[in-house]
Amino acid sequence: MNPKCSRCDRIVYPTERLNCLDKCWHRGCFSCEVCKMTLNMKNYKGFEKRPYCNAHYPKTHFTAVADTPENLRLKKQSQIQSQIYYKEDFEKNKGKATQVVDTPEFLRLKKSQQQISDIKYHEDMSKRMVDDAPPPGIHNQADYQPPASSQTYQYDPAPAPVHQPYEPAPAPAPQAGAPPPSSTGKRCRAMYDYTAADDDEVSFLDGDVIVDVHLIDEGWMFGRVERTGQQGMLPANYVNNI
């Protein structure tokens, strides 16, 4: 006996039968419940054994639970119980080491690590015995001294030399009316004015000639101002070679 269509309640013959959602349909009656668009087995969506298109498929909504005083009380009570159980379990297991289960994989790794340690230990011992063994011509172990390369020496570095400041010999004071002493060293000309900042420095003016110039280090020189006869330290970047 031929079944009836779930939509039009008419007999469905085998040539036009469509079995879906546990029901029988005419191919033309298998349509969306809302827009009546004809559907097929590829584009339909079933809900409560009724066909729907993708646009009109009913959407499920979650039921919101109101925060009533009773629900809030139960929620707070559950949190308190969880904290109590957590503290009891923590105090009970405090100080106890976690036992590692001797699984086959753990035992295999443990055995492999032990074998590697034994091999390395034997290699180190063999190497040490070869290094400490006396030469073939020496039979008495007490007469053998290890090579100098294997002995340990304590090296005490020599103290660094103390740098002494440069103190030139004092020049004799020029006599009144006497001509300035002749210069035999390097001569420079001052490009700027400079005022001595320390006792061992010398002041000069722009254009002064500096004679008997000696380079002390990078940035400082020693010389005598030809105009005043004073000598001392002066910055190297304030003068220029003549």
C-alpha positions, 0 to 999 in steps of 0.5 A: 500500500502506498503511503500518504504525503506528509504535506498534502496528505495524498498518496505518494507513488514510488516514482515521486516519493521522497523519504526524509525526516522519517516521513514520505513526501511528494518531491514538490511538497518537500518545501520550507515550512516558512517560505515554501521554497522547494528543497532537496536532500542537499539544501534542507535542514530538519528541525522537529522532523520538519524541513526548513531552508537555511534562512528560516532554520529556527535558532536555538536560544539558551535559557537565562537563569536569574540571579535570585537570592536562592541561586546566589546562596547556593552558588556561594555555598558551592564555592565555600565547599570547594575551597574547604575540600581543596584546603583539606586535600592540600593539608593532607598531601603537604610534604608527601612526595609524588610517587612516580609509576614505574611504567615500562617506558619510564623503566626503559629510560631509566635503564638507558640513562644508567647505561650511558652513565656507566659508559662515561664513567669507564671512559673517564677512568680509562683515560685517567689511568692512561694519563697517569701511567709511567713511561715504559722505561720506568718500573717504579711508580714512586720515581715517576713525576707527571709531565709539567703540562699536567701539574698545576701552578699558581700564577701570581701576576706582578703588580701593575706599575704605578704611573708617576706624574711628569715633573720636569726639572725647574727652570732657573728664574730669568734675571732682570734685563737678561734675554730669554733663554734660547730654545732648541726643542719643538716650537708651537703657536697658540691658537686660543687663549688658555688660563691655567687650571692647576699649579702645573699648567701654564697660561698663554694668549692667542698668538704666543709662541710655545718653545721646548715643546714635549708630548706627554700623552694624547691630549697634553704637552709640556712647554715654555711660553716664550713671551713670559718665560713660564713653563708647564702643562698645556692642552695639545689642541690649543696650539699648532706646530710652527 
